[in-house]
Amino acid sequence: MDWTGVAIVVLAVCLVASLAASWKGRSRTPSVPVPLVPLDEATAREVSDLIARDRKIQAIKLVRDATGAGLREAKERVEAWDAAPSAQPVETSAVLDDLAAEARSVRDASGPIHAIKLVRERTGWGLADAKGYVDRLG
């Protein structure tokens, strides 16, 4: 094999390695915000109690059992609950209805960015989840 053949093989290996590295960090399933399933009052109190006693794993399990959420969603919900007790996740359908009406009103008056900011402040959700929620308001 001459030097031209060796150079082509090296170039091909570098190209394959570069493509593999660029695809390695990508998720195969798109991230779609999961709607927040409300917890009943007793379950919400029990989750708060578990977090207060530093039993986050049990709190995550309880949230998963009560909502059917996946591990990641339940963990993020418990962590948001723990990180911002004053902005705990919205837990009742009446509050969700009020939030939806207020977010629609803010969106219509000031635009979607302000509505997303409102949803984030009230729920403790991340940017993608709040944007998805505002987008689904119709």
N, C-alpha and C positions, 0 to 999 in steps of 0.2 A: 504494500500500500504506500502510495507516495504522500507527500506533505499536504497536498490538496485534499485528499480523502480524509486524512486525520483532522484537518481544519474543519471540514464539513461535519464530521462526527462530533467534534468538540462543540461546534456551534449548535448542533441539534440537541445535545445534552443540556447545554446552557438554556436553550429556549424551553425545553420541557421542564427543567427545574424552575425557571422563572414563572411559567404558567401554573405549576403546582403550588408554588409559594403564594401566588396571588389568589388562588381559589381556596387555599387552606383556611383562611380566616372568615370566609363567607358562610352564612347560614343557608342551609338548603330550603328551609321553610321561611316565608316572609313573616315578620313580626306583625301580628294583628292584635290590636288591643282587645283584651277579653272584657266583656261587660262585667261590671261589679255586681255580684249577687249579694243582695242585702242579708245581713245577719239579723236574726231576731234579737230582741233586747237581752234576753237571758244569756245567749251565746256571746254577744258582744261584751257583756259584763264579765263572763268567764274568761274570754280572751284577754281583756284588760287586766284581770287578776293574775293570769298566768304570766303576762309580760311584766307586771309589777314584781312578781316573785322570781324573775329572771328564768322563766321556764319557756323560752321561745320555741323550742322544738315541739313541746306539747301544744303551744298556741298555734303553730303552723299546722300541726296535725288536726286540731279542732277546726280551723278555718277550712282546710281541705275537705274534711268530713261534712261540714255544714254547707259548703258552697259548690263542691265538685271541682274546684280549681286545681290546676296542676301545682306541682311542687314550687316551681319558680314564682308563679303568680301569688300563691299563698305566702311564700317567704317575703316577697316584696311588700305585700299588704301588711304583714306583721311588722316588718322593719319600718315602714312608713308610719304605722301606728305608734311604734316605740319612739321613733325619732322626733315626731311632732305631735305630742299628746293633745295640743290645742287644735290641731288640724287632723284629727283622726279620720279614717275613711268614713265616707257617708254610709250610714247603715240602715236607713229606713226608706221605703218606697215613697213616702210622703215627702221626705227631704229631697230625694232624687227628682221627684216631680217639680218641686219648688226650684231646684237647681236648674233643671231643664228650661223652665219658663224664664228664669232670670238670665240664663246664658243666651237664650234666643233673643231676649229683649236687648241685652248688651251687644250681641252680634249685629242685630239690625240697626242699632243706634250708632255704635262705635266701630264695628268691624270684628272679624273673627279673632284677631290677635288679642283684643281685650276680653273677648268671651273665653278664650283659652286660658288667659291669665286668671280670670275669675274661677274657672273650674279647677285649676291647679291649686289656687289658694284655699278653696273650700274642701277639696278632697285629699290633697297631698299626693295626687297622681303625678307621674312624669309627663314631660312634654308630649310624647307620642300618644299616650293614652288620652290626655286631655284634648289633643287635636282630633283624634279619632272620635271622641265623644261629641265634640262640637260639630264635626263634619256629619255625624249621623243624626243630628237634630232636625235636619230637613229644612 
